[in-house]
Amino acid sequence: MGRVLILDEDSAAASALAEALTRDGHEVELRQQLSDVEAAERIAPDVVVVDPWSGDEPGELILDALRRVRDPSGVSPEVVVVTALHDVNAAVECLHRGASDYIVKPTTPGRLRLAIARAFERLRLLKDNGRLRRDLALFAAAQRILETLDTDKLAGYGLEVLCSFTGAAGGALFDGGVALAEQDLALAELQYLSALKRPETFTERITLGVDAGGRFSEALALELDDDRRAVLVNERPFDAAAEETALFLARQLQTAFRNTVRFADAEREARRDSLTGLWNAKAFHEATQRLIERAASAPACFSVLFLDLDHFKAVNDRHGHVAGSRLLVEVAQLLERCVREGDLLARFGGDEFTVLLPEITIDTARSVAERIRDTIARHRFRTPSGEALPVTVCIGVATFPAHAGDAVGILDMADRAMYLGKGSTRNSVHVAMTPASDPHGSHEPT
């Protein structure tokens, strides 16, 4: 059984109907003034029985006002029109404005009971359908949470979904004491929530006092992982359904944040050289492209070094690939000592290395290259058996934008400059020619 609101200025008929529905087990509210349509907003009835033309107000306005009424789940009450107005056009207009039935007085109690029973069944189906749609939307949102691999986007979207599906008035998602995302909070409220103790259980309700700013009466804290937590706030206490929904979404966020860490690790590994631990060619190209894009809005220069070990093939042929691999690792360690923390080192492939030097001009880049060349030439490399292994390197230097204006071009110019050394004395540093003077000579073997 459910709640029924009767709006009818025909007091005798309305009272008789109210008594009959009460005997049937319904909770009945009787209003004999159509102006009491506001009562529908206060009591949130399941069904309204109304004669919209029994008062002075136009019936269409009464029906429109009832259609705007919503219960907490967003569903409007079913409206059964019972009226003495025997007019087909009026009946069509009522149905068009959302009424589920149109009954002409006089009628029988059985006819009214049947109409109200149908209205309750229709309402049940609508609510079931609404719950199904909500559940589908909730699962779709959870799926999107699990598919989001960017931490910042995940924090913002996750909080938005939590507030939307729990009905929270606002909230924040914290990493330690830092807010990753917030929704509809004043600065003082955000600071208050950030200072709350971490929940002792997975979810915890917290009654808020005046120190919270006075707008909210309750907070719902959700533990996401060792560092992150979400805090939702509301003007009134969260109901059990909201807490259950929050718990479900929090578990999806837990998994999603773990996935972002795994994805970041995988992305990082995909850009690392497995032998030396330096960045690889893919990472080098991406970093170079980022510098070029940044230079479009804030003009700046950078330099690229292209290194190739001299006679490395002979090392592999004479001493074996284990010795060659150890040599590459040792060279990588020497390179790390020769550059700044913000420079990017990459093993480009085989015995080739590249260095990206942000905000470094050609003269400074040449000095860095000479320091690297000298460091490698002076270092005492040895084979696994202890045999001395002299190693030298050729280095090409090119600068953006003087030598090229794109990522591929600047690397190619440094590569060509390196081969100038390969074709002469080796163990040398060469600066790229300007594009106009580049003879486009062929590459020599190492």
Order of alpha helices (4+ residues) and beta strands (2+ residues): beta-alpha-beta-alpha-beta-alpha-beta-alpha-beta-alpha-alpha-beta-beta-alpha-beta-beta-beta-alpha-alpha-beta-alpha-alpha-beta-beta-alpha-beta-beta-beta-alpha-beta
